[in-house]
Amino acid sequence: MQSGPAFWLVLLTLGVVLLAVAIGYGMMRNRGRTRLEKAHTEIETRREYQREDQDHS
């Protein structure tokens, strides 16, 4: 009978740790882009718009 509360305490602790790891992983994956990445995106977007304008002309 004594192992019941201890089991739930361990299970709850593992759940909190797992949740913290998942949140940390999600924050790392959604990090902000660097200046170089932003500049590259802007350049490629402008090139794509220019190609679309040429195709419609």
All heavy atoms as atom14 arrays in JSON, in Angstrom:
{
  "sequence": "MQSGPAFWLVLLTLGVVLLAVAIGYGMMRNRGRTRLEKAHTEIETRREYQREDQDHS",
  "atom14_mask": [
    [1, 1, 1, 1, 1, 1, 1, 1, 0, 0, 0, 0, 0, 0],
    [1, 1, 1, 1, 1, 1, 1, 1, 1, 0, 0, 0, 0, 0],
    [1, 1, 1, 1, 1, 1, 0, 0, 0, 0, 0, 0, 0, 0],
    [1, 1, 1, 1, 0, 0, 0, 0, 0, 0, 0, 0, 0, 0],
    [1, 1, 1, 1, 1, 1, 1, 0, 0, 0, 0, 0, 0, 0],
    [1, 1, 1, 1, 1, 0, 0, 0, 0, 0, 0, 0, 0, 0],
    [1, 1, 1, 1, 1, 1, 1, 1, 1, 1, 1, 0, 0, 0],
    [1, 1, 1, 1, 1, 1, 1, 1, 1, 1, 1, 1, 1, 1],
    [1, 1, 1, 1, 1, 1, 1, 1, 0, 0, 0, 0, 0, 0],
    [1, 1, 1, 1, 1, 1, 1, 0, 0, 0, 0, 0, 0, 0],
    [1, 1, 1, 1, 1, 1, 1, 1, 0, 0, 0, 0, 0, 0],
    [1, 1, 1, 1, 1, 1, 1, 1, 0, 0, 0, 0, 0, 0],
    [1, 1, 1, 1, 1, 1, 1, 0, 0, 0, 0, 0, 0, 0],
    [1, 1, 1, 1, 1, 1, 1, 1, 0, 0, 0, 0, 0, 0],
    [1, 1, 1, 1, 0, 0, 0, 0, 0, 0, 0, 0, 0, 0],
    [1, 1, 1, 1, 1, 1, 1, 0, 0, 0, 0, 0, 0, 0],
    [1, 1, 1, 1, 1, 1, 1, 0, 0, 0, 0, 0, 0, 0],
    [1, 1, 1, 1, 1, 1, 1, 1, 0, 0, 0, 0, 0, 0],
    [1, 1, 1, 1, 1, 1, 1, 1, 0, 0, 0, 0, 0, 0],
    [1, 1, 1, 1, 1, 0, 0, 0, 0, 0, 0, 0, 0, 0],
    [1, 1, 1, 1, 1, 1, 1, 0, 0, 0, 0, 0, 0, 0],
    [1, 1, 1, 1, 1, 0, 0, 0, 0, 0, 0, 0, 0, 0],
    [1, 1, 1, 1, 1, 1, 1, 1, 0, 0, 0, 0, 0, 0],
    [1, 1, 1, 1, 0, 0, 0, 0, 0, 0, 0, 0, 0, 0],
    [1, 1, 1, 1, 1, 1, 1, 1, 1, 1, 1, 1, 0, 0],
    [1, 1, 1, 1, 0, 0, 0, 0, 0, 0, 0, 0, 0, 0],
    [1, 1, 1, 1, 1, 1, 1, 1, 0, 0, 0, 0, 0, 0],
    [1, 1, 1, 1, 1, 1, 1, 1, 0, 0, 0, 0, 0, 0],
    [1, 1, 1, 1, 1, 1, 1, 1, 1, 1, 1, 0, 0, 0],
    [1, 1, 1, 1, 1, 1, 1, 1, 0, 0, 0, 0, 0, 0],
    [1, 1, 1, 1, 1, 1, 1, 1, 1, 1, 1, 0, 0, 0],
    [1, 1, 1, 1, 0, 0, 0, 0, 0, 0, 0, 0, 0, 0],
    [1, 1, 1, 1, 1, 1, 1, 1, 1, 1, 1, 0, 0, 0],
    [1, 1, 1, 1, 1, 1, 1, 0, 0, 0, 0, 0, 0, 0],
    [1, 1, 1, 1, 1, 1, 1, 1, 1, 1, 1, 0, 0, 0],
    [1, 1, 1, 1, 1, 1, 1, 1, 0, 0, 0, 0, 0, 0],
    [1, 1, 1, 1, 1, 1, 1, 1, 1, 0, 0, 0, 0, 0],
    [1, 1, 1, 1, 1, 1, 1, 1, 1, 0, 0, 0, 0, 0],
    [1, 1, 1, 1, 1, 0, 0, 0, 0, 0, 0, 0, 0, 0],
    [1, 1, 1, 1, 1, 1, 1, 1, 1, 1, 0, 0, 0, 0],
    [1, 1, 1, 1, 1, 1, 1, 0, 0, 0, 0, 0, 0, 0],
    [1, 1, 1, 1, 1, 1, 1, 1, 1, 0, 0, 0, 0, 0],
    [1, 1, 1, 1, 1, 1, 1, 1, 0, 0, 0, 0, 0, 0],
    [1, 1, 1, 1, 1, 1, 1, 1, 1, 0, 0, 0, 0, 0],
    [1, 1, 1, 1, 1, 1, 1, 0, 0, 0, 0, 0, 0, 0],
    [1, 1, 1, 1, 1, 1, 1, 1, 1, 1, 1, 0, 0, 0],
    [1, 1, 1, 1, 1, 1, 1, 1, 1, 1, 1, 0, 0, 0],
    [1, 1, 1, 1, 1, 1, 1, 1, 1, 0, 0, 0, 0, 0],
    [1, 1, 1, 1, 1, 1, 1, 1, 1, 1, 1, 1, 0, 0],
    [1, 1, 1, 1, 1, 1, 1, 1, 1, 0, 0, 0, 0, 0],
    [1, 1, 1, 1, 1, 1, 1, 1, 1, 1, 1, 0, 0, 0],
    [1, 1, 1, 1, 1, 1, 1, 1, 1, 0, 0, 0, 0, 0],
    [1, 1, 1, 1, 1, 1, 1, 1, 0, 0, 0, 0, 0, 0],
    [1, 1, 1, 1, 1, 1, 1, 1, 1, 0, 0, 0, 0, 0],
    [1, 1, 1, 1, 1, 1, 1, 1, 0, 0, 0, 0, 0, 0],
    [1, 1, 1, 1, 1, 1, 1, 1, 1, 1, 0, 0, 0, 0],
    [1, 1, 1, 1, 1, 1, 0, 0, 0, 0, 0, 0, 0, 0]
  ],
  "atom14_positions": [
    [[0.81, -1.2, 0.0], [0.0, 0.0, 0.0], [0.86, 1.26, 0.0], [0.42, 2.28, -0.47], [-0.91, 0.02, 1.23], [-2.07, -0.96, 1.19], [-3.12, -0.83, -0.23], [-4.42, 0.19, 0.33], [0.0, 0.0, 0.0], [0.0, 0.0, 0.0], [0.0, 0.0, 0.0], [0.0, 0.0, 0.0], [0.0, 0.0, 0.0], [0.0, 0.0, 0.0]],
    [[2.04, 1.19, 0.55], [2.89, 2.37, 0.66], [3.47, 2.8, -0.69], [3.87, 3.93, -0.85], [4.04, 2.1, 1.65], [3.59, 1.93, 3.08], [3.16, 3.27, 3.68], [3.59, 4.31, 3.24], [2.3, 3.21, 4.68], [0.0, 0.0, 0.0], [0.0, 0.0, 0.0], [0.0, 0.0, 0.0], [0.0, 0.0, 0.0], [0.0, 0.0, 0.0]],
    [[3.56, 1.92, -1.66], [4.19, 2.25, -2.95], [3.27, 3.09, -3.83], [3.73, 3.69, -4.78], [4.59, 0.98, -3.69], [3.44, 0.23, -4.03], [0.0, 0.0, 0.0], [0.0, 0.0, 0.0], [0.0, 0.0, 0.0], [0.0, 0.0, 0.0], [0.0, 0.0, 0.0], [0.0, 0.0, 0.0], [0.0, 0.0, 0.0], [0.0, 0.0, 0.0]],
    [[2.0, 3.17, -3.56], [1.05, 3.92, -4.38], [1.37, 5.4, -4.5], [1.56, 5.91, -5.6], [0.0, 0.0, 0.0], [0.0, 0.0, 0.0], [0.0, 0.0, 0.0], [0.0, 0.0, 0.0], [0.0, 0.0, 0.0], [0.0, 0.0, 0.0], [0.0, 0.0, 0.0], [0.0, 0.0, 0.0], [0.0, 0.0, 0.0], [0.0, 0.0, 0.0]],
    [[1.46, 6.14, -3.38], [1.76, 7.56, -3.47], [3.15, 7.84, -4.05], [3.33, 8.8, -4.79], [1.68, 8.05, -2.03], [0.81, 7.06, -1.33], [1.06, 5.75, -2.02], [0.0, 0.0, 0.0], [0.0, 0.0, 0.0], [0.0, 0.0, 0.0], [0.0, 0.0, 0.0], [0.0, 0.0, 0.0], [0.0, 0.0, 0.0], [0.0, 0.0, 0.0]],
    [[4.12, 6.99, -3.75], [5.47, 7.18, -4.29], [5.47, 7.0, -5.8], [6.15, 7.73, -6.53], [6.44, 6.22, -3.63], [0.0, 0.0, 0.0], [0.0, 0.0, 0.0], [0.0, 0.0, 0.0], [0.0, 0.0, 0.0], [0.0, 0.0, 0.0], [0.0, 0.0, 0.0], [0.0, 0.0, 0.0], [0.0, 0.0, 0.0], [0.0, 0.0, 0.0]],
    [[4.71, 6.04, -6.29], [4.6, 5.81, -7.73], [4.05, 7.04, -8.44], [4.57, 7.48, -9.46], [3.72, 4.59, -8.0], [3.42, 4.38, -9.45], [4.39, 3.91, -10.31], [2.15, 4.67, -9.94], [4.11, 3.73, -11.65], [1.86, 4.49, -11.29], [2.85, 4.01, -12.15], [0.0, 0.0, 0.0], [0.0, 0.0, 0.0], [0.0, 0.0, 0.0]],
    [[2.98, 7.62, -7.89], [2.38, 8.79, -8.5], [3.31, 10.0, -8.44], [3.35, 10.83, -9.35], [1.04, 9.12, -7.86], [-0.03, 8.17, -8.33], [-0.64, 7.21, -7.6], [-0.56, 8.08, -9.65], [-1.53, 6.51, -8.39], [-1.5, 7.03, -9.65], [-0.34, 8.77, -10.84], [-2.21, 6.66, -10.78], [-1.05, 8.4, -11.97], [-1.97, 7.36, -11.92]],
    [[4.07, 10.13, -7.37], [5.03, 11.21, -7.25], [6.11, 11.1, -8.33], [6.46, 12.08, -8.99], [5.66, 11.23, -5.86], [6.69, 12.33, -5.6], [6.04, 13.7, -5.73], [7.32, 12.16, -4.24], [0.0, 0.0, 0.0], [0.0, 0.0, 0.0], [0.0, 0.0, 0.0], [0.0, 0.0, 0.0], [0.0, 0.0, 0.0], [0.0, 0.0, 0.0]],
    [[6.62, 9.89, -8.52], [7.63, 9.67, -9.56], [7.03, 9.92, -10.94], [7.64, 10.57, -11.79], [8.21, 8.23, -9.46], [9.06, 7.9, -10.66], [8.99, 8.07, -8.18], [0.0, 0.0, 0.0], [0.0, 0.0, 0.0], [0.0, 0.0, 0.0], [0.0, 0.0, 0.0], [0.0, 0.0, 0.0], [0.0, 0.0, 0.0], [0.0, 0.0, 0.0]],
    [[5.84, 9.43, -11.18], [5.17, 9.62, -12.46], [4.91, 11.1, -12.74], [5.16, 11.58, -13.86], [3.85, 8.83, -12.47], [3.2, 8.6, -13.82], [4.11, 7.81, -14.73], [1.88, 7.88, -13.62], [0.0, 0.0, 0.0], [0.0, 0.0, 0.0], [0.0, 0.0, 0.0], [0.0, 0.0, 0.0], [0.0, 0.0, 0.0], [0.0, 0.0, 0.0]],
    [[4.46, 11.82, -11.76], [4.21, 13.25, -11.91], [5.51, 14.01, -12.17], [5.56, 14.89, -13.03], [3.52, 13.8, -10.66], [3.09, 15.26, -10.7], [2.07, 15.48, -11.81], [2.51, 15.67, -9.36], [0.0, 0.0, 0.0], [0.0, 0.0, 0.0], [0.0, 0.0, 0.0], [0.0, 0.0, 0.0], [0.0, 0.0, 0.0], [0.0, 0.0, 0.0]],
    [[6.56, 13.66, -11.47], [7.87, 14.29, -11.67], [8.38, 14.04, -13.08], [8.88, 14.95, -13.75], [8.88, 13.79, -10.63], [8.36, 14.04, -9.32], [10.22, 14.46, -10.79], [0.0, 0.0, 0.0], [0.0, 0.0, 0.0], [0.0, 0.0, 0.0], [0.0, 0.0, 0.0], [0.0, 0.0, 0.0], [0.0, 0.0, 0.0], [0.0, 0.0, 0.0]],
    [[8.27, 12.82, -13.56], [8.68, 12.5, -14.92], [7.86, 13.27, -15.95], [8.39, 13.73, -16.96], [8.58, 11.0, -15.18], [9.61, 10.13, -14.47], [9.32, 8.64, -14.71], [11.01, 10.47, -14.94], [0.0, 0.0, 0.0], [0.0, 0.0, 0.0], [0.0, 0.0, 0.0], [0.0, 0.0, 0.0], [0.0, 0.0, 0.0], [0.0, 0.0, 0.0]],
    [[6.59, 13.43, -15.69], [5.73, 14.2, -16.6], [6.16, 15.65, -16.68], [6.21, 16.24, -17.76], [0.0, 0.0, 0.0], [0.0, 0.0, 0.0], [0.0, 0.0, 0.0], [0.0, 0.0, 0.0], [0.0, 0.0, 0.0], [0.0, 0.0, 0.0], [0.0, 0.0, 0.0], [0.0, 0.0, 0.0], [0.0, 0.0, 0.0], [0.0, 0.0, 0.0]],
    [[6.5, 16.24, -15.54], [6.95, 17.64, -15.52], [8.27, 17.78, -16.28], [8.45, 18.71, -17.06], [7.08, 18.13, -14.06], [7.79, 19.47, -14.01], [5.71, 18.24, -13.42], [0.0, 0.0, 0.0], [0.0, 0.0, 0.0], [0.0, 0.0, 0.0], [0.0, 0.0, 0.0], [0.0, 0.0, 0.0], [0.0, 0.0, 0.0], [0.0, 0.0, 0.0]],
    [[9.18, 16.84, -16.05], [10.47, 16.88, -16.75], [10.27, 16.71, -18.26], [10.88, 17.44, -19.05], [11.43, 15.79, -16.19], [12.66, 15.64, -17.06], [11.8, 16.13, -14.76], [0.0, 0.0, 0.0], [0.0, 0.0, 0.0], [0.0, 0.0, 0.0], [0.0, 0.0, 0.0], [0.0, 0.0, 0.0], [0.0, 0.0, 0.0], [0.0, 0.0, 0.0]],
    [[9.43, 15.79, -18.64], [9.16, 15.57, -20.07], [8.53, 16.81, -20.71], [8.9, 17.2, -21.82], [8.24, 14.36, -20.25], [7.91, 13.96, -21.68], [9.18, 13.55, -22.41], [6.92, 12.83, -21.69], [0.0, 0.0, 0.0], [0.0, 0.0, 0.0], [0.0, 0.0, 0.0], [0.0, 0.0, 0.0], [0.0, 0.0, 0.0], [0.0, 0.0, 0.0]],
    [[7.63, 17.45, -20.01], [7.01, 18.68, -20.51], [8.05, 19.78, -20.66], [8.06, 20.5, -21.66], [5.89, 19.12, -19.58], [5.12, 20.37, -19.99], [4.45, 20.17, -21.35], [4.1, 20.73, -18.93], [0.0, 0.0, 0.0], [0.0, 0.0, 0.0], [0.0, 0.0, 0.0], [0.0, 0.0, 0.0], [0.0, 0.0, 0.0], [0.0, 0.0, 0.0]],
    [[8.95, 19.91, -19.7], [10.0, 20.93, -19.78], [10.93, 20.67, -20.97], [11.32, 21.6, -21.68], [10.8, 20.95, -18.48], [0.0, 0.0, 0.0], [0.0, 0.0, 0.0], [0.0, 0.0, 0.0], [0.0, 0.0, 0.0], [0.0, 0.0, 0.0], [0.0, 0.0, 0.0], [0.0, 0.0, 0.0], [0.0, 0.0, 0.0], [0.0, 0.0, 0.0]],
    [[11.26, 19.42, -21.21], [12.1, 19.07, -22.35], [11.39, 19.4, -23.66], [11.98, 19.96, -24.59], [12.51, 17.58, -22.3], [13.15, 17.13, -23.6], [13.46, 17.35, -21.14], [0.0, 0.0, 0.0], [0.0, 0.0, 0.0], [0.0, 0.0, 0.0], [0.0, 0.0, 0.0], [0.0, 0.0, 0.0], [0.0, 0.0, 0.0], [0.0, 0.0, 0.0]],
    [[10.11, 19.1, -23.75], [9.34, 19.38, -24.96], [9.24, 20.88, -25.21], [9.38, 21.33, -26.36], [7.94, 18.76, -24.85], [0.0, 0.0, 0.0], [0.0, 0.0, 0.0], [0.0, 0.0, 0.0], [0.0, 0.0, 0.0], [0.0, 0.0, 0.0], [0.0, 0.0, 0.0], [0.0, 0.0, 0.0], [0.0, 0.0, 0.0], [0.0, 0.0, 0.0]],
    [[9.02, 21.67, -24.17], [8.95, 23.12, -24.33], [10.31, 23.67, -24.76], [10.39, 24.52, -25.65], [8.47, 23.77, -23.02], [6.99, 23.46, -22.8], [8.7, 25.28, -23.05], [6.46, 23.89, -21.45], [0.0, 0.0, 0.0], [0.0, 0.0, 0.0], [0.0, 0.0, 0.0], [0.0, 0.0, 0.0], [0.0, 0.0, 0.0], [0.0, 0.0, 0.0]],
    [[11.39, 23.2, -24.15], [12.73, 23.63, -24.54], [13.04, 23.3, -25.98], [13.6, 24.11, -26.72], [0.0, 0.0, 0.0], [0.0, 0.0, 0.0], [0.0, 0.0, 0.0], [0.0, 0.0, 0.0], [0.0, 0.0, 0.0], [0.0, 0.0, 0.0], [0.0, 0.0, 0.0], [0.0, 0.0, 0.0], [0.0, 0.0, 0.0], [0.0, 0.0, 0.0]],
    [[12.68, 22.1, -26.42], [12.89, 21.69, -27.81], [12.1, 22.59, -28.76], [12.62, 23.03, -29.78], [12.48, 20.23, -27.99], [12.57, 19.74, -29.41], [13.81, 19.47, -29.98], [11.43, 19.55, -30.17], [13.9, 19.01, -31.28], [11.51, 19.09, -31.47], [12.75, 18.83, -32.02], [12.83, 18.39, -33.32], [0.0, 0.0, 0.0], [0.0, 0.0, 0.0]],
    [[10.87, 22.88, -28.42], [10.05, 23.74, -29.26], [10.6, 25.15, -29.34], [10.59, 25.77, -30.41], [0.0, 0.0, 0.0], [0.0, 0.0, 0.0], [0.0, 0.0, 0.0], [0.0, 0.0, 0.0], [0.0, 0.0, 0.0], [0.0, 0.0, 0.0], [0.0, 0.0, 0.0], [0.0, 0.0, 0.0], [0.0, 0.0, 0.0], [0.0, 0.0, 0.0]],
    [[11.12, 25.66, -28.25], [11.7, 27.0, -28.26], [12.96, 27.04, -29.12], [13.21, 28.02, -29.83], [12.01, 27.46, -26.84], [10.75, 27.76, -26.03], [11.09, 28.17, -24.32], [11.97, 29.7, -24.5], [0.0, 0.0, 0.0], [0.0, 0.0, 0.0], [0.0, 0.0, 0.0], [0.0, 0.0, 0.0], [0.0, 0.0, 0.0], [0.0, 0.0, 0.0]],
    [[13.75, 25.99, -29.07], [14.97, 25.95, -29.89], [14.62, 25.87, -31.37], [15.28, 26.49, -32.2], [15.83, 24.75, -29.5], [16.57, 24.95, -28.21], [17.53, 23.52, -27.67], [18.22, 22.89, -29.16], [0.0, 0.0, 0.0], [0.0, 0.0, 0.0], [0.0, 0.0, 0.0], [0.0, 0.0, 0.0], [0.0, 0.0, 0.0], [0.0, 0.0, 0.0]],
    [[13.59, 25.13, -31.72], [13.2, 24.98, -33.12], [12.6, 26.26, -33.68], [12.66, 26.49, -34.88], [12.19, 23.84, -33.28], [12.72, 22.5, -32.89], [12.77, 21.48, -33.95], [11.77, 21.58, -34.98], [12.06, 21.39, -36.27], [13.26, 21.1, -36.64], [11.12, 21.45, -37.17], [0.0, 0.0, 0.0], [0.0, 0.0, 0.0], [0.0, 0.0, 0.0]],
    [[12.0, 27.08, -32.85], [11.34, 28.29, -33.31], [12.17, 29.54, -33.03], [11.62, 30.62, -32.88], [9.97, 28.43, -32.65], [9.0, 27.39, -33.16], [9.02, 27.07, -34.33], [8.19, 26.86, -32.28], [0.0, 0.0, 0.0], [0.0, 0.0, 0.0], [0.0, 0.0, 0.0], [0.0, 0.0, 0.0], [0.0, 0.0, 0.0], [0.0, 0.0, 0.0]],
    [[13.46, 29.38, -32.97], [14.32, 30.52, -32.69], [14.21, 31.55, -33.82], [13.78, 31.25, -34.91], [15.77, 30.07, -32.56], [16.34, 29.55, -33.87], [17.82, 29.33, -33.81], [18.31, 28.73, -35.03], [18.48, 29.38, -36.17], [18.2, 30.65, -36.27], [18.92, 28.77, -37.25], [0.0, 0.0, 0.0], [0.0, 0.0, 0.0], [0.0, 0.0, 0.0]],
    [[14.62, 32.77, -33.51], [14.59, 33.82, -34.51], [15.67, 33.61, -35.57], [16.67, 32.92, -35.35], [0.0, 0.0, 0.0], [0.0, 0.0, 0.0], [0.0, 0.0, 0.0], [0.0, 0.0, 0.0], [0.0, 0.0, 0.0], [0.0, 0.0, 0.0], [0.0, 0.0, 0.0], [0.0, 0.0, 0.0], [0.0, 0.0, 0.0], [0.0, 0.0, 0.0]],
    [[15.45, 34.18, -36.73], [16.43, 34.04, -37.8], [17.54, 35.07, -37.63], [17.32, 36.15, -37.1], [15.76, 34.24, -39.16], [14.76, 33.15, -39.48], [14.15, 33.36, -40.83], [13.38, 34.61, -40.81], [13.1, 35.32, -41.9], [13.5, 34.92, -43.07], [12.41, 36.43, -41.8], [0.0, 0.0, 0.0], [0.0, 0.0, 0.0], [0.0, 0.0, 0.0]],
    [[18.72, 34.75, -38.13], [19.84, 35.68, -38.08], [19.67, 36.74, -39.16], [18.83, 36.6, -40.06], [21.18, 34.94, -38.31], [21.18, 34.39, -39.62], [21.38, 33.83, -37.27], [0.0, 0.0, 0.0], [0.0, 0.0, 0.0], [0.0, 0.0, 0.0], [0.0, 0.0, 0.0], [0.0, 0.0, 0.0], [0.0, 0.0, 0.0], [0.0, 0.0, 0.0]],
    [[20.48, 37.8, -39.09], [20.42, 38.84, -40.12], [20.71, 38.28, -41.5], [20.08, 38.66, -42.48], [21.44, 39.94, -39.8], [21.04, 40.82, -38.67], [22.04, 41.94, -38.51], [21.79, 42.65, -37.28], [22.65, 43.45, -36.7], [23.83, 43.64, -37.24], [22.33, 44.07, -35.59], [0.0, 0.0, 0.0], [0.0, 0.0, 0.0], [0.0, 0.0, 0.0]],
    [[21.67, 37.38, -41.58], [22.02, 36.78, -42.86], [20.85, 35.99, -43.44], [20.54, 36.08, -44.63], [23.24, 35.88, -42.71], [23.76, 35.21, -43.97], [24.19, 36.27, -45.0], [24.92, 34.3, -43.64], [0.0, 0.0, 0.0], [0.0, 0.0, 0.0], [0.0, 0.0, 0.0], [0.0, 0.0, 0.0], [0.0, 0.0, 0.0], [0.0, 0.0, 0.0]],
    [[20.17, 35.23, -42.59], [19.01, 34.46, -43.05], [17.88, 35.37, -43.51], [17.23, 35.12, -44.52], [18.52, 33.53, -41.94], [19.47, 32.39, -41.63], [19.09, 31.63, -40.39], [18.49, 32.21, -39.47], [19.41, 30.43, -40.33], [0.0, 0.0, 0.0], [0.0, 0.0, 0.0], [0.0, 0.0, 0.0], [0.0, 0.0, 0.0], [0.0, 0.0, 0.0]],
    [[17.65, 36.46, -42.77], [16.61, 37.42, -43.16], [16.94, 38.07, -44.49], [16.07, 38.23, -45.36], [16.44, 38.48, -42.08], [15.78, 37.97, -40.82], [15.69, 39.06, -39.78], [15.13, 38.53, -38.47], [15.08, 39.56, -37.44], [0.0, 0.0, 0.0], [0.0, 0.0, 0.0], [0.0, 0.0, 0.0], [0.0, 0.0, 0.0], [0.0, 0.0, 0.0]],
    [[18.2, 38.47, -44.66], [18.63, 39.11, -45.91], [18.48, 38.14, -47.08], [18.0, 38.53, -48.16], [20.07, 39.6, -45.79], [0.0, 0.0, 0.0], [0.0, 0.0, 0.0], [0.0, 0.0, 0.0], [0.0, 0.0, 0.0], [0.0, 0.0, 0.0], [0.0, 0.0, 0.0], [0.0, 0.0, 0.0], [0.0, 0.0, 0.0], [0.0, 0.0, 0.0]],
    [[18.87, 36.9, -46.87], [18.75, 35.9, -47.93], [17.28, 35.7, -48.33], [16.96, 35.61, -49.52], [19.36, 34.58, -47.47], [19.31, 33.49, -48.48], [20.05, 33.52, -49.63], [18.57, 32.37, -48.54], [19.78, 32.45, -50.35], [18.87, 31.73, -49.7], [0.0, 0.0, 0.0], [0.0, 0.0, 0.0], [0.0, 0.0, 0.0], [0.0, 0.0, 0.0]],
    [[16.4, 35.64, -47.35], [14.97, 35.48, -47.62], [14.44, 36.67, -48.43], [13.69, 36.48, -49.4], [14.19, 35.35, -46.31], [14.66, 34.21, -45.6], [12.7, 35.21, -46.56], [0.0, 0.0, 0.0], [0.0, 0.0, 0.0], [0.0, 0.0, 0.0], [0.0, 0.0, 0.0], [0.0, 0.0, 0.0], [0.0, 0.0, 0.0], [0.0, 0.0, 0.0]],
    [[14.82, 37.88, -48.05], [14.37, 39.08, -48.77], [14.84, 39.06, -50.21], [14.08, 39.37, -51.13], [14.87, 40.34, -48.06], [14.14, 40.65, -46.78], [12.68, 40.97, -47.01], [12.35, 41.67, -48.0], [11.86, 40.53, -46.2], [0.0, 0.0, 0.0], [0.0, 0.0, 0.0], [0.0, 0.0, 0.0], [0.0, 0.0, 0.0], [0.0, 0.0, 0.0]],
    [[16.1, 38.73, -50.43], [16.66, 38.7, -51.78], [15.93, 37.68, -52.65], [15.53, 37.96, -53.78], [18.17, 38.41, -51.74], [18.91, 39.6, -51.14], [18.71, 38.07, -53.11], [20.36, 39.31, -50.79], [0.0, 0.0, 0.0], [0.0, 0.0, 0.0], [0.0, 0.0, 0.0], [0.0, 0.0, 0.0], [0.0, 0.0, 0.0], [0.0, 0.0, 0.0]],
    [[15.75, 36.48, -52.1], [15.08, 35.43, -52.87], [13.61, 35.76, -53.13], [13.07, 35.42, -54.19], [15.23, 34.09, -52.17], [16.63, 33.56, -52.17], [17.21, 33.38, -53.57], [16.47, 32.93, -54.48], [18.39, 33.71, -53.75], [0.0, 0.0, 0.0], [0.0, 0.0, 0.0], [0.0, 0.0, 0.0], [0.0, 0.0, 0.0], [0.0, 0.0, 0.0]],
    [[12.96, 36.4, -52.19], [11.57, 36.8, -52.39], [11.46, 37.81, -53.53], [10.59, 37.7, -54.4], [10.99, 37.39, -51.1], [11.06, 36.4, -50.07], [9.54, 37.81, -51.29], [0.0, 0.0, 0.0], [0.0, 0.0, 0.0], [0.0, 0.0, 0.0], [0.0, 0.0, 0.0], [0.0, 0.0, 0.0], [0.0, 0.0, 0.0], [0.0, 0.0, 0.0]],
    [[12.34, 38.8, -53.53], [12.33, 39.8, -54.61], [12.6, 39.16, -55.96], [11.97, 39.51, -56.96], [13.35, 40.89, -54.32], [12.9, 41.78, -53.19], [13.85, 42.93, -52.96], [13.41, 43.69, -51.79], [14.21, 44.24, -50.93], [15.51, 44.17, -51.09], [13.73, 44.91, -49.9], [0.0, 0.0, 0.0], [0.0, 0.0, 0.0], [0.0, 0.0, 0.0]],
    [[13.53, 38.2, -56.0], [13.83, 37.49, -57.26], [12.6, 36.73, -57.74], [12.29, 36.72, -58.95], [14.99, 36.53, -57.07], [16.33, 37.19, -57.0], [17.43, 36.17, -56.89], [18.71, 36.83, -56.71], [19.8, 36.24, -56.26], [19.77, 34.96, -55.93], [20.91, 36.91, -56.12], [0.0, 0.0, 0.0], [0.0, 0.0, 0.0], [0.0, 0.0, 0.0]],
    [[11.9, 36.09, -56.82], [10.7, 35.34, -57.21], [9.63, 36.27, -57.75], [8.98, 35.96, -58.75], [10.17, 34.55, -56.01], [8.99, 33.66, -56.32], [9.31, 32.57, -57.34], [10.47, 32.14, -57.42], [8.38, 32.16, -58.06], [0.0, 0.0, 0.0], [0.0, 0.0, 0.0], [0.0, 0.0, 0.0], [0.0, 0.0, 0.0], [0.0, 0.0, 0.0]],
    [[9.43, 37.41, -57.11], [8.45, 38.39, -57.61], [8.84, 38.89, -58.99], [7.99, 39.06, -59.87], [8.32, 39.56, -56.65], [7.56, 39.25, -55.38], [7.78, 39.98, -54.23], [6.6, 38.24, -55.33], [7.08, 39.7, -53.06], [5.91, 37.95, -54.18], [6.15, 38.69, -53.04], [5.45, 38.43, -51.9], [0.0, 0.0, 0.0], [0.0, 0.0, 0.0]],
    [[10.12, 39.11, -59.23], [10.57, 39.57, -60.55], [10.32, 38.49, -61.6], [9.87, 38.8, -62.7], [12.06, 39.92, -60.51], [12.37, 41.19, -59.76], [13.86, 41.43, -59.59], [14.67, 40.55, -59.91], [14.22, 42.59, -59.07], [0.0, 0.0, 0.0], [0.0, 0.0, 0.0], [0.0, 0.0, 0.0], [0.0, 0.0, 0.0], [0.0, 0.0, 0.0]],
    [[10.57, 37.24, -61.27], [10.3, 36.13, -62.22], [8.79, 36.06, -62.53], [8.41, 35.84, -63.69], [10.78, 34.81, -61.64], [12.23, 34.58, -61.83], [12.63, 33.18, -61.37], [13.72, 33.38, -60.42], [13.85, 32.79, -59.25], [12.98, 31.91, -58.86], [14.86, 33.07, -58.46], [0.0, 0.0, 0.0], [0.0, 0.0, 0.0], [0.0, 0.0, 0.0]],
    [[7.96, 36.21, -61.52], [6.52, 36.16, -61.75], [6.07, 37.32, -62.63], [5.23, 37.14, -63.52], [5.77, 36.2, -60.42], [5.85, 34.91, -59.63], [5.1, 34.99, -58.32], [4.42, 36.01, -58.07], [5.17, 34.03, -57.56], [0.0, 0.0, 0.0], [0.0, 0.0, 0.0], [0.0, 0.0, 0.0], [0.0, 0.0, 0.0], [0.0, 0.0, 0.0]],
    [[6.63, 38.52, -62.4], [6.29, 39.67, -63.23], [6.71, 39.45, -64.67], [5.99, 39.82, -65.61], [6.93, 40.94, -62.68], [6.27, 41.41, -61.4], [5.14, 40.96, -61.11], [6.9, 42.22, -60.68], [0.0, 0.0, 0.0], [0.0, 0.0, 0.0], [0.0, 0.0, 0.0], [0.0, 0.0, 0.0], [0.0, 0.0, 0.0], [0.0, 0.0, 0.0]],
    [[7.86, 38.82, -64.89], [8.33, 38.56, -66.25], [7.45, 37.52, -66.93], [7.2, 37.59, -68.11], [9.78, 38.09, -66.22], [10.77, 39.16, -65.88], [12.18, 38.63, -65.71], [12.41, 37.42, -65.8], [13.12, 39.54, -65.48], [0.0, 0.0, 0.0], [0.0, 0.0, 0.0], [0.0, 0.0, 0.0], [0.0, 0.0, 0.0], [0.0, 0.0, 0.0]],
    [[6.99, 36.53, -66.19], [6.15, 35.49, -66.75], [4.78, 36.03, -67.19], [4.2, 35.56, -68.16], [5.94, 34.35, -65.75], [7.19, 33.54, -65.52], [8.12, 33.65, -66.35], [7.24, 32.8, -64.51], [0.0, 0.0, 0.0], [0.0, 0.0, 0.0], [0.0, 0.0, 0.0], [0.0, 0.0, 0.0], [0.0, 0.0, 0.0], [0.0, 0.0, 0.0]],
    [[4.27, 37.02, -66.47], [2.96, 37.59, -66.78], [3.02, 38.66, -67.86], [1.99, 39.09, -68.34], [2.3, 38.15, -65.51], [1.93, 37.08, -64.53], [1.1, 36.03, -64.84], [2.28, 36.88, -63.24], [0.95, 35.25, -63.79], [1.67, 35.75, -62.79], [0.0, 0.0, 0.0], [0.0, 0.0, 0.0], [0.0, 0.0, 0.0], [0.0, 0.0, 0.0]],
    [[4.2, 39.08, -68.22], [4.33, 40.15, -69.21], [4.27, 39.63, -70.63], [4.45, 38.54, -70.96], [5.66, 40.87, -69.05], [5.69, 41.51, -67.79], [0.0, 0.0, 0.0], [0.0, 0.0, 0.0], [0.0, 0.0, 0.0], [0.0, 0.0, 0.0], [0.0, 0.0, 0.0], [0.0, 0.0, 0.0], [0.0, 0.0, 0.0], [0.0, 0.0, 0.0]]
  ]
}
